[in-house]
């Protein structure tokens, strides 16, 4: 469960840059975070509708080497 949350936070940081607030004051920061969450959901919907896989995993070196040797 934590891995999913960490992945969402990392994706939000990469896409929207929410590490630092752009504005001062809690109401404006809340609005910025709401817009960032909306943007993240739109990006995920687009990936779902177009069939792009969001969860790319890295392969192991040995698997890549075996693939190269068999090709």
C-alpha positions as CSV (number, residue, x, y, z in Angstrom):
1,X,0.0,0.0,0.0
2,X,2.8,2.4,0.9
3,X,4.5,1.8,-2.5
4,X,1.4,3.0,-4.3
5,X,1.3,6.2,-2.3
6,X,5.0,6.8,-2.7
7,X,4.6,6.3,-6.5
8,X,1.7,8.8,-6.6
9,X,3.7,11.4,-4.7
10,X,6.7,10.9,-6.9
11,X,4.6,11.2,-10.0
12,X,3.0,14.4,-8.6
13,X,6.5,15.8,-8.0
14,X,7.7,14.9,-11.5
15,X,4.6,16.3,-13.3
16,X,3.5,19.3,-11.3
17,X,6.5,20.2,-9.1
18,X,4.5,20.5,-5.9
19,X,7.6,20.3,-3.7
20,X,7.5,24.0,-3.2
21,X,4.3,26.1,-3.1
22,X,4.1,28.9,-5.6
23,X,2.0,31.1,-3.4
24,X,1.8,32.2,0.2
25,X,-1.2,31.5,2.3
26,X,-3.0,28.3,3.0
27,X,-6.1,29.0,0.8
28,X,-3.9,29.6,-2.3
29,X,-1.6,26.6,-1.5
30,X,-4.7,24.4,-1.1
31,X,-6.0,25.6,-4.5
32,X,-2.6,24.9,-6.1
33,X,-2.6,21.3,-4.7
34,X,-6.2,20.8,-5.9
35,X,-5.2,21.9,-9.4
36,X,-2.1,19.6,-9.2
37,X,-4.2,16.6,-8.2
38,X,-6.6,17.4,-11.1
39,X,-3.7,17.6,-13.5
40,X,-2.3,14.3,-12.2
41,X,-5.7,12.6,-12.7
42,X,-6.0,14.0,-16.3
43,X,-2.5,12.6,-17.1
44,X,-3.5,9.2,-15.7
45,X,-6.8,9.2,-17.6
46,X,-5.0,10.0,-20.8
47,X,-2.5,7.1,-20.2
48,X,-5.4,4.8,-19.5
49,X,-7.4,5.8,-22.6
50,X,-4.4,5.6,-24.9
51,X,-3.2,2.3,-23.5
52,X,0.2,3.5,-22.3
53,X,1.6,1.7,-19.3
54,X,2.4,3.9,-16.4
55,X,4.1,1.3,-14.3
56,X,7.4,0.7,-16.1
57,X,9.7,-1.6,-14.2
58,X,13.3,-1.8,-14.8
59,X,14.6,-5.2,-16.0
60,X,17.5,-6.9,-14.5
61,X,20.9,-6.8,-16.1
62,X,21.0,-10.6,-16.4
63,X,17.7,-10.6,-18.2
64,X,18.9,-7.9,-20.7
65,X,22.1,-9.8,-21.3
66,X,20.2,-13.1,-21.9
67,X,17.9,-11.2,-24.3
68,X,20.8,-9.8,-26.2
69,X,22.5,-13.2,-26.4
70,X,19.4,-14.9,-27.8
71,X,18.6,-12.2,-30.3
